[in-house]
Amino acid sequence: MVSPASEQATGDRSGSEGGELAKSKIDVVGLGLNATDTVMVVREFPALGGKERVVSMSRQAGGQVATALVACQRLGLRTRYLGKVGDDDAGRFQLASLRREGVDVRAARAVRGTPTQFGFIIVDQKTGERTVFWDRDPRLAMTPGEISPRALAGAQALHLDGCDVDACVKAATLARRAGVQVVADLDTVYKKVERLFPHLDYLIASANFLPAVTGQDDPFRVLENMAREYGMRGAGMTLGRDGALVLWQGRYLYSPGFVVETVDTTGAGDIFHGAFIYGLVAGWEMERILDFSNAMAGLNCTRLGARGGIGTRAEAERLLRRGVRHVNPNYQAGARRA
């Protein structure tokens, strides 16, 4: 197991522990961000220079990839997290949260004298929308030399967020060589992140990411160009309450989001990706994967915190049967025309 006081990761692992990793049965490996969040709820977000009383405050475990893995784990998949935390209380809190969920953290590392990535999340009680302030110490970055083929052995999917681009490229290269499908959740334009694109099977980015990277505002044209240029099996984007749009096998699939009583939108995209991976591993049709992922994301918005409202498969399927969809007519019409 990982000790919060362990040395900083120094490269490929060897010996008995590396052998144990290779023998472990894992469905999904995730490489990317974890964070320990302080979530503050206010009645409404104040104007610049204003003041607002805090309604509640709590500490929550989060992070793009770490949260997606928790969703996979709760849905019944076996997961492994690759990444680093600091040797502080926040790091111990993060690792403990993953262990409780059953996520394999033996390939994770804690870095001495380094703070864990943190987020201060302000949730507007009226709308459920959140504003995030965060920081990550450079010493938490993963390097290519720290990515071991053993950690990926036997997996069916690798999930990335592109944060440490060189390490992500190394992991994706190893994964595809081993026949492991590679999924990415990209929402921040990291330096040289485009180096990762040719190594992805599925890119489901945030609505703002691809226009920022490509300079193109038309989502249909952006997805077409990404799929054609980089040979992705599926290129898509999440659209907040509007759902998701994916170019799949030459046609656009638009899946509207669900109308829910929104408490906090934190982590909705992370849960979407966890559910998306679950559907891929289960061998579902893409339309079903997208609808299910939107339902899981919607359920998570009904509770506080990045992992606060992760639903069960049964709950998601109930929402699929009975829920009201938030249809954006522009996406719907565009998908039909294309």
Secondary structure as the mmCIF struct_conf table of DSSP 4:
data_model
#
loop_
_struct_conf.conf_type_id
_struct_conf.id
_struct_conf.beg_label_comp_id
_struct_conf.beg_label_asym_id
_struct_conf.beg_label_seq_id
_struct_conf.end_label_comp_id
_struct_conf.end_label_asym_id
_struct_conf.end_label_seq_id
TURN_TY1_P TURN_TY1_P1 PRO A 4 ALA A 5
HELX_LH_PP_P HELX_LH_PP_P1 SER A 6 ALA A 9
BEND BEND1 GLY A 11 ASP A 12
HELX_RH_AL_P HELX_RH_AL_P1 GLY A 15 LYS A 23
BEND BEND2 SER A 24 SER A 24
BEND BEND3 ASP A 27 ASP A 27
STRN STRN1 VAL A 28 LEU A 31
BEND BEND4 GLY A 32 GLY A 32
STRN STRN2 ALA A 35 VAL A 42
BEND BEND5 ARG A 43 GLU A 44
HELX_LH_PP_P HELX_LH_PP_P2 PHE A 45 ALA A 47
TURN_TY1_P TURN_TY1_P2 LEU A 48 GLY A 49
STRN STRN3 VAL A 54 GLY A 62
HELX_RH_AL_P HELX_RH_AL_P2 GLN A 64 ARG A 74
TURN_TY1_P TURN_TY1_P3 LEU A 75 GLY A 76
STRN STRN4 THR A 79 LEU A 82
STRN STRN5 LYS A 84 GLY A 86
BEND BEND6 ASP A 87 ASP A 88
HELX_RH_AL_P HELX_RH_AL_P3 ASP A 89 GLU A 101
TURN_TY1_P TURN_TY1_P4 GLY A 102 GLY A 102
STRN STRN6 ASP A 104 ASP A 104
TURN_TY1_P TURN_TY1_P5 ARG A 106 ALA A 107
STRN STRN7 ARG A 109 VAL A 111
TURN_TY1_P TURN_TY1_P6 ARG A 112 GLY A 113
HELX_LH_PP_P HELX_LH_PP_P3 PRO A 115 GLN A 117
STRN STRN8 PHE A 118 ASP A 124
TURN_TY1_P TURN_TY1_P7 GLN A 125 THR A 127
STRN STRN9 ARG A 130 ASP A 135
HELX_RH_3T_P HELX_RH_3T_P1 PRO A 138 LEU A 140
HELX_RH_3T_P HELX_RH_3T_P2 PRO A 144 GLU A 146
HELX_RH_AL_P HELX_RH_AL_P4 PRO A 149 LEU A 152
TURN_TY1_P TURN_TY1_P8 ALA A 153 GLY A 154
BEND BEND7 GLN A 156 GLN A 156
STRN STRN10 ALA A 157 LEU A 160
BEND BEND8 GLY A 162 ASP A 164
HELX_RH_AL_P HELX_RH_AL_P5 VAL A 165 ARG A 177
TURN_TY1_P TURN_TY1_P9 ALA A 178 GLY A 179
STRN STRN11 GLN A 181 ALA A 184
BEND BEND9 THR A 188 THR A 188
TURN_TY1_P TURN_TY1_P10 LYS A 191 LYS A 192
HELX_RH_3T_P HELX_RH_3T_P3 VAL A 193 HIS A 199
BEND BEND10 ASP A 201 ASP A 201
STRN STRN12 TYR A 202 SER A 206
TURN_TY1_P TURN_TY1_P11 ALA A 207 ASN A 208
HELX_RH_AL_P HELX_RH_AL_P6 PHE A 209 THR A 214
HELX_RH_AL_P HELX_RH_AL_P7 PRO A 219 TYR A 230
BEND BEND11 ARG A 233 ARG A 233
STRN STRN13 GLY A 234 THR A 238
HELX_RH_3T_P HELX_RH_3T_P4 GLY A 240 ASP A 242
STRN STRN14 ALA A 244 TRP A 248
TURN_TY1_P TURN_TY1_P12 GLN A 249 GLY A 250
STRN STRN15 ARG A 251 SER A 255
HELX_LH_PP_P HELX_LH_PP_P4 PRO A 256 PRO A 256
STRN STRN16 GLY A 257 PHE A 258
HELX_LH_PP_P HELX_LH_PP_P5 VAL A 259 VAL A 259
BEND BEND12 VAL A 263 VAL A 263
TURN_TY1_P TURN_TY1_P13 THR A 266 GLY A 267
HELX_RH_AL_P HELX_RH_AL_P8 ALA A 268 ALA A 282
TURN_TY1_P TURN_TY1_P14 GLY A 283 GLY A 283
HELX_RH_AL_P HELX_RH_AL_P9 MET A 286 ASN A 300
TURN_TY1_P TURN_TY1_P15 CYS A 301 THR A 302
BEND BEND13 ARG A 303 GLY A 305
TURN_TY1_P TURN_TY1_P16 ALA A 306 GLY A 309
HELX_LH_PP_P HELX_LH_PP_P6 ILE A 310 THR A 312
HELX_RH_AL_P HELX_RH_AL_P10 ARG A 313 ARG A 322
HELX_LH_PP_P HELX_LH_PP_P7 GLY A 323 VAL A 324
STRN STRN17 ARG A 325 HIS A 326
HELX_RH_AL_P HELX_RH_AL_P11 PRO A 329 ARG A 337
#
